[in-house]
Amino acid sequence: KDSFANHQKQQNKTQHSKELARRVISMNADRSARNKPKTESLAAFVQDKTLDNRPVKISLLVEHNDKTYEHVLEGPPAAMRSMVTKQLKLTKKYQTSKHNGKILKEHIAFGVSLRKYMQYQQLKYPTVKIPIFLRDAFSYLLRKGLAEEGLFRTDGSKAELRQLRDQINTGEHISLEDIKDVVLVADVVKQYFQELPEPLILEKFFDTFLAIDDLDQRAFQIETLRKIIGVLPQVHQEVLQELLILFYQVSLNSAVNCMSTENLAIIFSPIITWKDRNEAGQAGENVLNLIKEANKIAKVLALAIKEVHQLFPAPEGVEEDGCKPPEFTKKLVGHHAAIQALAPTADNSSVWTGDHLGVIRIWNAETCAFKRDLKPNRGMIFGMVAKDKSMWVATSNALLIIDSETGEIQQTHEGPHLSLRLVNTGTSPETIWAGGVGTVSIYNAETREPRQKLSLANDSKIKSLVSDSNNVWGIASKDIILWNANTGEKEKEVREAHNAIINDIILLGDTIWTCAGDVGIKIWNKKTLNNELQLSQGSEVLCLGSFGSHVWSGSQDETIRIWESSTLELLHQLEGFHVDGVSKISSVWTDRKTKCWAWSTSLDSSICVWDTAYKSFR
């Protein structure tokens, strides 16, 4: 049986097939010539007591999509008879389940130890490290559940929970994306851990886990936690890591979902580790002592959630060219409409994000903790740029200049403003260029007063602006316009640069990159505006961002793609984190400028934070 299991693992790896549609197993006992006709049943072979000691051969045949795979085993009759007997029992059980609709024991997930269940799952999916339904549930809750108030605390329908639990136990693949009730998915996760026959943190480590709370220094506590985790069974380590990461993301958004690390720890501490309940009851332990134990376990679990990134081995180092994918670190919720504006403050201490409801949310740039929100009530927010201790905010009704520290509006310029750019020519005072409808307004960045107004031939919307010390480039509908940064004089224009509305523009070296609704990216010489290269994607590209030599593109299909600018090679695809189009990508440095993050915003009103991990960029 073990040989068959190993063979199935090898076939899954080499053929990259998730599941064999049909298995046909033929076992033939052969004591004489290979071509001798075999007319007797396998049952007869098992019952035949007259076999001599000559080797017996068993052939395993697997047929799939008109292909046949074969593996031959050879051994003494006694060993082969035992193997055939076990296989006949498994075959009979499978046929009974298939015809009578019963659940195979191997399929059952609830109430079965993690190690036993994974032995079954890895026969079919050897590369998946945790139960598939748990992996999918964690991903679902990360994508859709972070804004749910009372996640894991509130209970849903018991009948629906029972139905989903039974579906999982049948072994069939369930698409959780079709489930609209976030609470139901959270319930089934909690129910699974409640029914485990042995806790995630094994009972033999309960006392050590409990004693962590008595250690004086946090560093010692973290080191002890790390040691406990390191000696757990591998699948326990994998599941615990994914669970703690989910809890970390939930607690990061506690201002919205009201689930702090402490709240999560109180709920899950008695679920992930315990002593034998019967023995504890027989010992007649003092109730007060049990309560104290529960509180200490909850405190240690809260610590594990907060320090999850220190408890598990870090990913392998990134090569100098940054060829490995950026690491997803955080997901932030709280907006209730599409986000299309994002900017760090001038001192890099905070990040401001603005949405289509006109709400601004302010985050700590280093920890990503939510600080506060502002509601200027001047329409949709399209762009922001920081200057000294002020944030300039472009809205559908006005240009607002807001104090970065107090949040007070210091000055207002009426009229729709859609994009902003701080321009420094080095020879004249800094200016703020503000794209509007059919116009570009230029403001003195120091006095905040209008300096110049540029008019377009039509009422096109200036959705984005980029600049260097000599020029400013802007996109207007399907056109690209190049202005002199000092005089405001238009130097070049490319009409119909794309076949659809251009969504974004970035400057990279001697080129500019544009993206549009024609599912393409075009690369232009920044001086001549000659189109040099282009990339095609299968979905509308909404935004662009640059990190060193890499260009990130955000698309309507919820995916971020990372390109090497020199070769146009697609390096990575980041998907499964946003649930709508990616609307903005920007770099954010910490206030000490020791770390650079990539922030991506979405039409689904969420924000994702990525560790860029490019040594060359740092």
ZIJONOR-V889129 format. One record per backbone hydrogen bond with DSSP energy under -0.5 kcal/mol. CO is the residue of the C=O (numbers start at 1). NH is the residue of the N-H. E is the energy in kcal/mol with one decimal. If there is no record, write none. Layout:
co:nh:e
CO:NH:E
CO:NH:E
This chain:
co:nh:e
1:5:-2.3
2:6:-2.6
3:7:-2.5
4:8:-2.5
5:9:-2.1
6:10:-2.2
7:11:-2.5
8:12:-2.3
9:13:-2.1
10:14:-2.5
11:15:-2.3
12:16:-1.0
12:17:-0.6
16:18:-0.5
19:21:-0.6
23:25:-0.6
24:26:-0.6
25:27:-0.5
26:28:-0.5
33:36:-1.4
37:39:-0.6
41:45:-1.3
42:46:-2.1
43:47:-1.9
44:48:-1.2
47:49:-0.6
56:75:-2.1
58:73:-3.3
59:61:-0.6
60:71:-2.1
62:69:-2.9
64:67:-1.5
67:64:-2.4
69:62:-2.8
71:60:-3.6
73:58:-3.0
75:56:-3.3
76:80:-2.2
77:81:-3.0
78:82:-1.9
79:83:-1.9
80:84:-2.6
81:85:-2.4
82:86:-2.0
83:87:-2.1
84:88:-2.5
85:89:-1.8
86:90:-2.1
87:91:-2.6
88:92:-2.4
89:93:-2.3
90:94:-2.5
91:95:-2.5
92:96:-2.3
93:97:-2.4
94:98:-2.7
95:99:-2.2
96:100:-2.4
97:101:-1.5
102:104:-0.5
104:107:-1.1
104:108:-0.9
105:108:-0.7
109:112:-1.1
113:117:-2.5
114:118:-2.6
115:119:-1.4
116:120:-1.3
117:121:-2.5
118:122:-2.6
120:123:-1.2
120:124:-0.6
121:124:-1.4
121:125:-3.1
125:128:-1.2
127:129:-0.5
131:134:-0.5
131:135:-2.4
132:136:-2.7
133:137:-1.9
134:138:-2.9
135:139:-2.1
136:140:-2.4
137:141:-2.5
138:142:-2.1
139:143:-2.1
140:144:-2.9
141:145:-1.9
141:146:-0.5
145:148:-1.7
147:149:-0.6
148:151:-1.4
150:153:-1.9
150:154:-2.5
157:161:-2.0
158:162:-2.4
159:163:-2.1
160:164:-2.4
161:165:-2.5
162:166:-2.2
163:167:-2.0
164:168:-2.2
165:169:-1.9
166:170:-1.0
167:170:-0.6
167:172:-0.8
168:171:-1.4
174:176:-1.1
175:178:-1.4
176:179:-2.1
178:180:-0.5
180:182:-0.9
181:185:-1.2
182:186:-2.1
183:187:-2.5
184:188:-2.1
185:189:-1.6
186:190:-2.2
187:191:-2.9
188:192:-1.9
189:193:-1.8
190:194:-1.8
191:195:-1.5
192:196:-0.5
193:196:-0.6
200:202:-0.8
202:205:-1.9
203:206:-1.8
205:209:-2.7
206:210:-2.7
207:211:-2.2
208:212:-0.8
209:212:-0.8
210:213:-1.2
211:214:-1.6
212:215:-1.4
217:221:-1.8
218:222:-2.6
219:223:-2.2
220:224:-2.4
221:225:-2.3
222:226:-2.5
223:227:-1.9
224:228:-2.3
225:229:-2.6
226:230:-2.0
227:231:-0.9
228:231:-0.9
229:232:-1.3
233:236:-0.5
233:237:-2.1
234:238:-2.4
235:239:-2.4
236:240:-2.5
237:241:-2.3
238:242:-2.0
239:243:-2.5
240:244:-2.6
241:245:-2.2
242:246:-2.0
243:247:-2.4
244:248:-2.5
245:249:-2.2
246:250:-2.5
247:251:-3.0
248:252:-1.9
249:253:-0.7
250:253:-1.1
251:254:-1.7
253:256:-1.9
253:257:-2.4
254:258:-1.9
257:150:-3.0
258:260:-0.6
260:264:-2.4
261:265:-2.5
262:266:-2.2
263:267:-1.6
264:268:-2.5
265:269:-2.5
268:271:-1.3
268:272:-2.2
269:273:-1.0
272:201:-2.9
276:280:-2.1
277:281:-2.1
278:282:-2.4
279:283:-1.9
280:284:-0.5
280:285:-1.2
281:284:-0.9
286:290:-2.0
287:291:-2.2
288:292:-2.3
289:293:-2.6
290:294:-2.4
291:295:-2.3
292:296:-2.3
293:297:-2.7
294:298:-2.1
295:299:-1.9
296:300:-2.1
297:301:-2.4
298:302:-2.3
299:303:-1.9
300:304:-2.2
301:305:-2.2
302:306:-2.2
303:307:-2.3
305:308:-1.1
307:310:-2.3
307:311:-0.6
308:311:-1.1
308:312:-0.7
319:322:-2.2
320:616:-0.8
326:328:-0.5
327:611:-2.9
330:609:-2.7
332:607:-2.2
335:334:-0.7
338:340:-0.5
338:356:-1.7
341:354:-2.1
343:352:-3.1
345:348:-1.7
349:365:-2.1
350:345:-2.4
351:363:-2.6
352:343:-2.3
353:361:-2.5
354:340:-1.4
354:341:-1.3
355:358:-1.5
355:381:-1.9
358:376:-0.6
358:377:-0.6
359:355:-1.7
360:374:-2.9
361:353:-2.2
362:371:-3.1
362:372:-1.2
363:351:-2.3
364:368:-2.1
369:364:-2.9
372:362:-3.0
374:360:-2.9
378:397:-1.1
380:382:-0.5
380:396:-1.8
383:394:-3.1
385:392:-3.0
387:390:-2.1
388:346:-0.6
389:404:-2.8
390:387:-2.6
391:402:-2.8
392:385:-1.9
393:395:-0.6
393:400:-2.9
394:382:-2.7
394:383:-1.3
395:417:-2.8
397:415:-2.2
398:395:-2.3
398:400:-0.6
399:413:-2.6
400:393:-3.3
400:402:-0.6
401:410:-3.4
401:411:-1.4
402:391:-2.9
403:407:-2.1
408:403:-3.0
408:410:-0.6
411:401:-2.6
413:399:-3.3
419:435:-1.8
421:423:-0.6
421:433:-2.9
423:431:-2.3
430:445:-2.3
431:423:-3.1
431:433:-0.6
432:434:-0.5
432:443:-2.8
433:421:-1.6
433:435:-0.5
434:441:-2.8
435:418:-3.6
435:419:-1.3
436:438:-0.8
436:462:-2.5
438:456:-2.6
439:436:-2.8
440:454:-3.2
441:434:-3.1
441:443:-0.5
442:451:-3.9
442:452:-1.7
443:432:-2.6
443:445:-0.5
444:448:-2.4
449:444:-2.8
452:442:-3.3
454:440:-2.4
460:438:-3.1
461:463:-1.2
461:477:-1.1
464:475:-1.6
466:473:-2.9
470:485:-2.9
471:468:-2.1
472:483:-3.0
473:466:-2.3
474:481:-2.6
475:463:-1.1
475:464:-0.6
476:479:-2.5
477:502:-2.8
478:497:-2.0
478:498:-1.0
479:476:-2.1
480:494:-2.9
481:474:-2.2
482:491:-2.9
482:492:-1.5
483:472:-1.9
484:488:-2.3
489:484:-2.7
492:482:-2.8
493:495:-0.6
494:480:-1.9
494:497:-0.6
501:517:-1.5
504:515:-1.7
506:513:-2.4
508:511:-2.0
510:526:-2.3
511:508:-2.9
512:524:-2.9
513:506:-2.1
514:522:-2.4
515:503:-2.6
515:504:-1.2
516:519:-0.6
516:520:-0.5
516:541:-1.4
519:537:-3.0
520:516:-1.5
521:535:-3.1
522:514:-2.5
523:532:-2.7
523:533:-1.4
524:512:-2.0
525:529:-2.4
530:525:-2.3
530:532:-0.6
533:523:-2.9
535:521:-2.6
540:542:-0.6
540:556:-2.7
543:554:-2.2
545:552:-3.5
547:550:-2.2
549:565:-2.6
550:547:-3.0
551:563:-3.0
552:545:-2.1
553:561:-2.6
554:542:-2.7
554:543:-1.6
555:558:-1.2
555:582:-2.1
558:578:-0.6
559:555:-2.0
560:574:-3.3
561:553:-2.8
562:571:-2.9
562:572:-1.2
563:551:-2.3
563:565:-0.7
564:568:-2.7
564:569:-0.5
569:564:-2.5
569:571:-0.8
572:562:-2.4
573:575:-0.7
574:560:-2.4
581:583:-0.6
581:603:-2.8
584:601:-2.6
586:599:-2.9
588:597:-3.1
590:593:-1.9
595:590:-2.0
596:612:-1.0
597:588:-2.6
597:599:-0.5
598:610:-2.8
599:586:-2.3
600:608:-2.7
601:583:-1.8
601:584:-1.2
602:339:-1.8
602:605:-1.5
605:335:-0.7
606:602:-1.4
607:332:-3.0
608:600:-2.7
609:329:-2.7
609:330:-1.5
610:598:-2.4
610:612:-0.8
611:327:-1.6
613:615:-0.7
614:618:-2.3
